[in-house]
Amino acid sequence: MTHQRTSRPRWIGVDTATPRGTLQDAGEVAVVSPNAGETRHRYALVIAFDSEEALRQAVTNHRCAYRDSQQFQELNHG
């Protein structure tokens, strides 16, 4: 069976502007929620968005772009 790939992204019909986030932290992260308590993720990225709408758009479209936070820029450029 042969599958043909199309060049059309699967999010056609929705706002395709790429939401921008800021990479705030990377490494081990503990997430605390009222229902599950604390969950640790050894390999994680924390990306912050400027608005709830930008976050929602990134999740809905399964895509986002990020820029390094000031802390990461300083670490990378000494």
C-alpha positions in Angstrom: 0.0 0.0 0.0 1.4 3.4 -1.0 0.7 6.5 1.0 1.1 9.9 -0.6 2.1 12.8 1.6 0.4 16.1 0.9 2.1 19.4 1.5 -0.9 20.7 3.3 -0.6 20.9 7.1 -3.3 19.3 9.2 -4.3 22.6 10.8 -5.7 24.0 7.6 -8.8 26.1 8.4 -7.6 27.4 11.8 -5.4 30.3 12.6 -2.0 29.2 11.5 0.1 32.0 13.0 2.8 30.4 15.1 2.3 31.2 18.8 5.5 32.5 20.5 6.6 31.3 23.8 9.7 31.9 26.0 11.9 29.0 27.1 12.1 29.6 30.8 13.8 26.5 32.2 15.0 23.1 31.2 15.9 20.0 33.2 14.0 18.3 36.0 10.7 19.9 36.8 8.1 19.1 39.5 4.5 19.7 38.5 2.0 20.1 41.3 -1.7 19.7 40.7 -4.7 19.5 43.0 -5.8 16.1 41.8 -2.5 14.3 41.2 -0.1 15.9 43.7 3.5 16.3 42.7 4.8 14.6 39.5 8.5 14.9 38.6 9.6 15.0 35.0 13.4 14.4 34.7 13.6 15.8 31.1 11.4 18.8 30.6 11.1 22.2 29.0 9.1 25.0 30.6 7.7 27.3 28.0 5.8 30.4 29.0 3.3 32.2 26.7 2.3 35.9 26.8 -1.4 35.1 27.0 -3.9 32.2 27.6 -4.9 32.6 23.9 -1.4 32.0 22.7 -1.1 28.9 24.9 -4.5 27.6 23.6 -3.4 28.2 20.0 -0.2 26.3 20.5 -2.0 23.4 22.0 -4.8 23.4 19.4 -2.4 23.6 16.5 0.1 21.2 17.9 2.9 23.7 17.2 4.7 26.6 18.7 8.0 28.5 18.4 10.0 29.7 21.3 12.8 32.1 22.1 15.3 31.6 24.9 14.7 33.5 28.1 17.3 36.1 29.2 18.8 33.5 31.6 19.3 31.0 28.8 20.7 33.7 26.5 23.3 34.6 29.2 24.2 31.0 29.8 24.7 30.3 26.1 26.7 33.5 25.4 28.8 33.6 28.6 
